[in-house]
Amino acid sequence: EIPLLNDEATAMNTAFFAELLEQKQKHEAELSIKLGEVEEFKALMKRYPQKSKLFNRFYLEARDCSGQLLGKVSALTKVLNTSKLAA
């Protein structure tokens, strides 16, 4: 294994964290959309309680998906914050 020069290591590190930041931003955008869906399905169920069965499945799917996305955002945030401390 050939050791990397400092500039090469820094460039690889920068690219790595830029990629993580891009993934985090993508997940944050998706999370925002899903949270909007959750709120809308909740509002629909409240407005039309007799039709809540129709909305409930979609509400649960959006809620579960938003939880998964929140976990991804949280994990990437931790890694990115740790990298700032180590730098």
MODELLER restraints for C-alpha pairs under 7 A, 6 or more apart:
rsr = mdl.restraints
at = mdl.atoms
rsr.add(forms.Gaussian(group=physical.xy_distance, feature=features.Distance(at['CA:17:A'], at['CA:80:A']), mean=7.00, stdev=0.5))
rsr.add(forms.Gaussian(group=physical.xy_distance, feature=features.Distance(at['CA:20:A'], at['CA:76:A']), mean=6.69, stdev=0.5))
rsr.add(forms.Gaussian(group=physical.xy_distance, feature=features.Distance(at['CA:24:A'], at['CA:73:A']), mean=5.48, stdev=0.5))
rsr.add(forms.Gaussian(group=physical.xy_distance, feature=features.Distance(at['CA:24:A'], at['CA:76:A']), mean=6.06, stdev=0.5))
rsr.add(forms.Gaussian(group=physical.xy_distance, feature=features.Distance(at['CA:27:A'], at['CA:69:A']), mean=6.02, stdev=0.5))
rsr.add(forms.Gaussian(group=physical.xy_distance, feature=features.Distance(at['CA:27:A'], at['CA:73:A']), mean=6.23, stdev=0.5))
rsr.add(forms.Gaussian(group=physical.xy_distance, feature=features.Distance(at['CA:28:A'], at['CA:73:A']), mean=6.51, stdev=0.5))
rsr.add(forms.Gaussian(group=physical.xy_distance, feature=features.Distance(at['CA:31:A'], at['CA:66:A']), mean=5.52, stdev=0.5))
rsr.add(forms.Gaussian(group=physical.xy_distance, feature=features.Distance(at['CA:31:A'], at['CA:69:A']), mean=5.78, stdev=0.5))
rsr.add(forms.Gaussian(group=physical.xy_distance, feature=features.Distance(at['CA:31:A'], at['CA:70:A']), mean=6.76, stdev=0.5))
rsr.add(forms.Gaussian(group=physical.xy_distance, feature=features.Distance(at['CA:34:A'], at['CA:62:A']), mean=5.66, stdev=0.5))
rsr.add(forms.Gaussian(group=physical.xy_distance, feature=features.Distance(at['CA:34:A'], at['CA:66:A']), mean=5.59, stdev=0.5))
rsr.add(forms.Gaussian(group=physical.xy_distance, feature=features.Distance(at['CA:35:A'], at['CA:66:A']), mean=6.34, stdev=0.5))
rsr.add(forms.Gaussian(group=physical.xy_distance, feature=features.Distance(at['CA:37:A'], at['CA:62:A']), mean=6.40, stdev=0.5))
rsr.add(forms.Gaussian(group=physical.xy_distance, feature=features.Distance(at['CA:38:A'], at['CA:59:A']), mean=5.54, stdev=0.5))
rsr.add(forms.Gaussian(group=physical.xy_distance, feature=features.Distance(at['CA:38:A'], at['CA:62:A']), mean=5.70, stdev=0.5))
rsr.add(forms.Gaussian(group=physical.xy_distance, feature=features.Distance(at['CA:38:A'], at['CA:63:A']), mean=5.88, stdev=0.5))
rsr.add(forms.Gaussian(group=physical.xy_distance, feature=features.Distance(at['CA:41:A'], at['CA:55:A']), mean=6.08, stdev=0.5))
rsr.add(forms.Gaussian(group=physical.xy_distance, feature=features.Distance(at['CA:41:A'], at['CA:59:A']), mean=5.40, stdev=0.5))
rsr.add(forms.Gaussian(group=physical.xy_distance, feature=features.Distance(at['CA:45:A'], at['CA:51:A']), mean=6.81, stdev=0.5))
rsr.add(forms.Gaussian(group=physical.xy_distance, feature=features.Distance(at['CA:45:A'], at['CA:52:A']), mean=4.68, stdev=0.5))
rsr.add(forms.Gaussian(group=physical.xy_distance, feature=features.Distance(at['CA:45:A'], at['CA:55:A']), mean=6.42, stdev=0.5))
